[in-house]
């Protein structure tokens, strides 16, 4: 049997709804993609395994930290492999997915806005061609389902994470 790296699901009493995900710079792209799926993932860092408190599931590629039961180590380099590995190892997180409900930059839940509410705040062409808008209260940015989102949806479908 291979040695377990990091999170020991067999010997940890935890519930998905009670766990706060925190990713470090080694999994920055993964953090963005998990946020795109609607999971709350904060940015942070721990220099020692014993500094990771219970209730925080720390996502990292730092092998030196795997001695903590609250560290989830990614042996993969590519984000596609990392995200598949995450959901293979922690399938309970699949039920928390709410695609494109969070700001990719700051992790804040987005608020739906009417077309009238964004008048004058988005380019004219976008205003005329879109009817759905979302706003990040922290970043003060307005988002709409345009070509960037379509490309992200295509990736998530290819990876088996969207229908």
N, C-alpha and C positions, 0 to 999 in steps of 0.2 A: 504494500500500500504506500503511495507517495506521501511524503511529508506535507502537512498542511501549511500554507503560507498565510499568515494573518488571521482573519476572521474565522473563528471556529464555531460554525453553526450548531454543531452537536452539543457543545458545552456552554452555550451562551443563551440566557433566557431573555429574549428580546421580541419586540413587536415592531413591524414596519412603521406603524403610525407614531411610534415613540422615538424613532431614530432620526437624528439630524445628519444629513450627508454633508461632508466637508471635503473638498478636493484641493490638492496643492498644485503648484505650477507644473509638476510633471504630468498632470492629467488635465491641463487647461482646456484642450479641445474637447475632451470627453465631457467636462463640466458643461460646456456650451451645448453639446448635443443632448445631454440629460435634461437640461433646462428646456430645450426645444420640445422635449417630450412631456414637459410639465412638471418634472421632479424638482423639488427645491434642493439646490446644491450651493452651499456657501463656499467662498474661497478662504483658505486658511492654511496654516502650516504648523507642524509639530516637529521639533528637532529630536525628541526622544520618545520612544514607544510608551513609556510610563506617563507621558504628559497627555496622552489621548484619554479624555474622560469617558466613562461609561455613558452610553446614549448618543455619542458622536461616532458615526461610521466614517473613518478617515480614508479617503481614496488617494492612493499614491502608487508611484513606481519605485519608491525608495525601499530597497530590500532590507536595509538596516532596521526598519521599523516593524517588521512582521512579527515580532515577539508579542505584540499587544493583540488581545482578542478583538479589539475594535478597529483594527487596521485591515483594509481590503487592498491587497497588493495585486497590481496588474503586471504580469510578465510580458504582455504584448506591447509593441511599439505603436501599431496602427490603431486609430480611433475606432474603425469598423470592428476590429477584433476585440477591442476593449469593451465596447458597448454590448456586443453579443455575449462576451464572457460575464459581464455584470449581470445581465438578465438570466443567463444560464445558471449562475451560482446563486442568485437572489431573485427567483421568479416572483416572489411576493410583491416586489416593487412594480411589476407589470400593471397591477390593478390601480396604481396611483397615477398612471399616465393620463395627462390632460394636454395633448399636443398644442403647442403655440399659445399657452396660457400665461407664460412667464417672460419677463424681459431677459434676453440672452446676456445682457451686459451686467445687470445688477441683481437678478433673481426675483424681482418684485412681481407680484401678480398683476397682469394687465387688466385694465378696465375697458369695457366696450364703450365706444363713443358713437353718437349719431353723426351723420354727414354734416348737419347744421353746426354741431359743436366743433368741428374741425375746419370750418370755413375760414379761409385766409391763413391757415397754419400748415397746409400741404400744397404742393405744386398744383396749379390749375388742372393739368392733364390728369393727375391722380384723383383730384376731387371729382372730375367729370366721369372718370371711368371706373371708380370704385364706390361701393356702398357700405362696406364694412371697415371700421377703423378701431384701433386699440391704442390706449394711452398708458404710459408708464408714469406713475405719480412721482417716483424718485428721480428718474432721468429727465422727466418732462418731454419725452419723445413720443411721437405718434407713429404707429405702424399700421400697415395694411397688407393683405395677402397678395403680394406681387410676385415677380419672377424669382426673387431670392427664396421666398417661402416655397414656391413650386419646386425649385431645385432641392431644397432640404427635404421636402416631402418625398421626392423621388428617391433620395438616398435612404431615407428611413424605410420606405417600402422595399427597396432592394435588400436592405439588411433584415427584413422580416419584422419590423417594429411598428408598421402601420398597415392597415388592411388595403 
